[in-house]
């Protein structure tokens, strides 16, 4: 059996349809696709790899040699069958982003109610502020989870690139809630710094221990994801862990002092920290929506790679943008003095392989035949 990695496959339905098309053009190939691990398996040696690549090129997908990695070894015994043998906590970690977000949503919603109750009981501005913030977190996480679920839908006539950007929409809503929530916390906490009130620090101590465990688990769970949406939710949870660590420290200090101003001061410190951390992620998400060239890619470097081919004389209309923050797309028009279509197809295939290094998995490459090299210095 031969095994290859597919780049650019985004939905399970598309995977099934692609498998059907490949077996239609290669009926003796025994071709199967493992969507979970983005693998193409060819069980028989009778398959024509060039024909398979032709279909994938038409579908704007790229084929590369299969390479094992630690993640695949940890989550499956055989990459070809798509079955995971993880149990317990590993099974939860390996769930889809949507299911993990749902866990964090219900945990946040439940804990925000607990915080409201004990915040008023303990007269703690830090706990009440965190309760308001956690309620906002739960709402934004729930919305983010909804968008994340939509993001897994296949492409259709309206969303021809797929629905991946809905995940980014969830990330944007989450980041706005974080920033606005931080501003509200600062607004209410500043007066309490100058007019501090006594708090029930013994209760703060025990509640903070429980909160650190709950939010720490949520942060760890979200840290296993890779999307902007999951990154921002992870930031939510990390903020809460840091905030409750502060509450724990303050409760210990108040056991020996009457420095009650530390309670609102802690709220301000956490709010400033999370605003500082959220802004770059929010800005990057906006840039993706505005179809800016991804920060990780140098447009000049890509153009230089394209012009390195002796048969290519010039490059025009080079556009690079990100689909969802992880995978990128490219369109370009290239002038050439080569008339042989087979040579041009080989060049195009080689270019697509090079573009994988830039995480560019969707590419549209157009050639303009220029035998007199008129466009070379155009």
N, C-alpha and C positions, 0 to 999 in steps of 0.2 A: 504493500500500500504506500502511495505517495501522499504527503501531507503538506499543505501550504497555508499561509496566513492571508486572510482577506482584509484589506483596509477600506473603510468607508461604508460598511454594511450597518444599517441603523435600526432595522426592525425585524421581528421574527417572521412576519408575513412576507416581507421582501425576501427574506432568506429562503422560505419555502418556494416562492415563485422563481427565484434564481436557480434553485436546485432543479426545478422542473424544466426550465429552459436549457440548462446545461446538459441534462440527460436527454433532452430532445435532439440536440445537435451532436451528442456523443452517446448514443444508446448503448454502446458496449463498454462504456467507461466506468460504470458502477460509482457514479459521483454522488457524494453526500456532503451536506454542510452542517457544521456544528455552530449554531448561532451564538451560544453562550460564550464560546471561546474564539469566535471569528475564524474558524478553521474550515478549509476545503479538503476533503478526503477523496482520493481517486484510488479505488480498490483494484482496478485492472490496468494492465500495462498497455492495453489497446488504445487508450485515450490519446488524442492529439492535443498536446498542451497549447499549441499555437491557436487552435480553435477555441479552447477554453479561455485563453487570454483575450481573444477577439470579442467574445461575448462580454467578458468583464470590462473591457475597454468601452464597449457600447453602453454598458450600464454605469460607467464612470466609477469603476472599482479597480483597485490595484492588488496584484498578487505578488507575494514575497515568499521566500523560503521560510519554512516553519522553524521557530527557535523556541526551545523550552525555557521556562523561567521559574523562579521559586514560587510565584503565586499560583501558577498552574499546577505545580507539583503538590502544593499544599491543599488545593481545592478539588483535585480529581485524581483518580488512579489511572484513568485512560482518557486523554484529551479527545479522543474520537467518539466517545459514547455520551458525553455531556452529563454524566452522573456524578454528583458530589457525595462523598462519604464523611462529611463533617458532621459533628454532633454537638449538642449543648450550645455553649456560647458561640462556638465557631459557626454553627448553623445560622444564628441570628446575625452575625457579622457578614455572612455571605448572602444575606437577603438582598433584595433589590433596594435601591435608594428610597423608593416610595414607602416600602414597609418599614424601613429604619426611621424615616421621618415620622411615620405614624406613631411609632413607639415613643419618640421624643415629644411629639405633640401631646399625647395623653399624659405623659409623665409631667410635662410642664404645666398643663392645665390643672392637674390634681394638686401639684405643689404650690401653685399660685394661690389657690383657695386656702391651703394650710398656712401660707405666709400672711395672708390678710388677717386670719383669725389670731395668730400668735403675734403678729406685728402690733395690733391694737392692744392685745393683752400685755405685751412687754413695753409698750410706748416707745418703740424703736423706729426712728425715721429710716434707718438703713434697711430694716426688714420690710416696712411698708412700701418704700420706694422700689425695693426689689420685687415685691409682690405685684405692683403696677407694671413693672418692667417684664416680669415673667408672664403676666396675662397677655401683654402685647406680644411677647415671644410666642406664646401658644397660638395666638391668632395668626401671626405671620408665618409660623412653622406649618400650621394647618393649610394656609393658602399656598405656601411653598410646596407642600406635599401634593396638593391638588395640581399645581402647574407641573410638578415633576412627573405625575402620572400621565398628563397630557403629552409631555415631552417624549414618551415612549411610543406614541402612536406613529403609524406609518405615514409616508408622504401621500398626499392626495392632490387633486387638481388645484386647490386653493393654496396649499402649503407644499410646493413642489420640492423643497429642500428637506421636508420633514418638519417635525414639531419640536426639535431640540431646543429652540430658543425660548420655549415656554419655561424651561428650567431657569434660564437667565432672568425671565420676568419675575419668577419667584425670588431669585436672589436680589433683584432690585427692590422689591417690596420689603424684603427682610432687612436690607441695609438701611432703607428709609426709616423703618420702624426703630431700628437701633439708634440712629442718629437723633431722631425726634424724641425718642424716649430718654436719651441721655440729657438732652437739653431740658426736658421737663423735670428730671431728677435734680439737676443743678439748680433750677429755678426755685424748687421747693426746699432744697437742703441748705442753701446759703443763709437764709434768715436763722435757721436753727444753729448754725455755727456761732453766731453772735448772741443767741439766746438759747443756750442748751437746756434740755430737760432731762431729768433722771430716767434711766431705762432699767428694765429687769434683765441684768446681764447674765444671771444664772440660766434663765430660759434661752437667751441668745446663744449661749455656749452649746447646749445640747441640740438645739435646732440647727445650728451651723454644721455640726458633725453629720447629721442626717442629710442636710442639703448638699454638702460637699460630696458625699457618696453618690447621691442621685444625679447631680449635675455632672459629676466626674464620669459616671458611666455613660451619660448621654454624649458628652464631649468625645469620649473615646470611640463610641459607636460611629459618630459622624466623621471622625478623623480617618476612617477607613474608606471614605468616599473620595471621588475625584472631581465632581462637578463644582461650578461656582456656587450653586445652590447649597450643596452639602458643606462647602467651605465656610459660607456665611453662617449657616446654622451651627457648625462647629464653633465659630467665633462667639455666637450667642452663648453656647454652653460654657466655653472657656471663661467668658466674662462672668458668668454666674459662679463658677468655681472660685475665681479670684476674689469676687465680691464676698463670698461666704468665708473664704480664708481670712479676709479682712475682718469680717464680723467675729470670727473665732478669736482672732488676736485681740480685737477691741474688748470682747467680753472678758478675756483673761486680764487685760490691763485694768478694766473697771473693777475687777475684784479687789484690787489693791489701791485704786485711786478713785477720784470723783471727776475725772476728765470726760464729762459727758459730751463735750464738743467733738470728740473723736467719732461719734456715731454719724452725724451728718457730714463730717469731713471725709469719712470713708466713702460715702455715697458720691460725693463730688469727684474724688480721685478715680473711682471705678468708671464713672460716666465719661470723664475726660479721656481715660485710657482707651475705652471701647470706641469712642468717636475717632480717636487717632488711628486705631487699627482698622476701622470700618471704611474710612474715606477712600483709601487706595483701591479696595475691592469694589466699592461703589463706582468709582471713576473708571476702572477697567471694564466693568459691566456695561456702563454707558458707551464706552468706546466700541465695544463689540456690537451693540445695537446700532451705532452710527457707522458700522462697517469700516472702521479704521484698520490699517494694517496691524496685525498682532505685534505686540512689543517684542516678542521673542524672534521675530523674523526681520532681517534686513532686506528691503526691497532691492537695493543695489547689489547685494550679494546674490540674490536669486537671478537677477538680470545678467550678472556676470557669468553665472553657471549656464544660462541659456545660450549666451553668445560664445561660449567656449567650444561649441561644435563648429567644425570647419564649414559645414554645409549651410549653416544659418548665418545670414548676412546682417540682419537687424531685428529689433524687438520693438513691438508697439502694443499699446493698450494692455499693459501688464497690471492686473488688478488682483490684490490678495486681501482676503477678509476671513474672519472667523465665523464658523457656523454656530458653535456653542461654547467657545472658549477652549476646547480641547482639540477639535479637528477643524482644519482650515480649507479654504477653497481658492482656486486660482483660475483666471482666464488670461489668455495671451495670444497675440497674433505675431507670427514669425515669418520673416521673408527668407526665401531660400533659392539657390540656383540649381538645386537638385530636382530632376524630373522623375526619377525612379520612385514610385509610390512605396515600394517595399523598403527602400532605404529610409524614407521619411517615417514609415511606421515603426521601424527599428529605433530611430531617433526619438520618436514620441514615447515609445515604451521605456527607453533609457531615461528620458527626462522624468517620467512619472516615478521611476524607481528612486531617482535623486531627490525628488520632492518629498518623499516619505520622511527624509531626515528633518524636514521643516514641519512635519505633521500636516502636510497638505495632502489630503486624501481625495479631494474632488478637483479635477483639473480639466479645463477645456482648452485645447491647443489647436489653433488654426494656422495653416500654412498658406502663404501667398507666393506663388511661383514668380521668380524674378530672374530670368536667365541672363540678363545683361547687367545684373547687380545695380540697377538704377536706385534701389532703395537702401543700398549699403550705407551711404552717407546722408541719407534723407533726414 
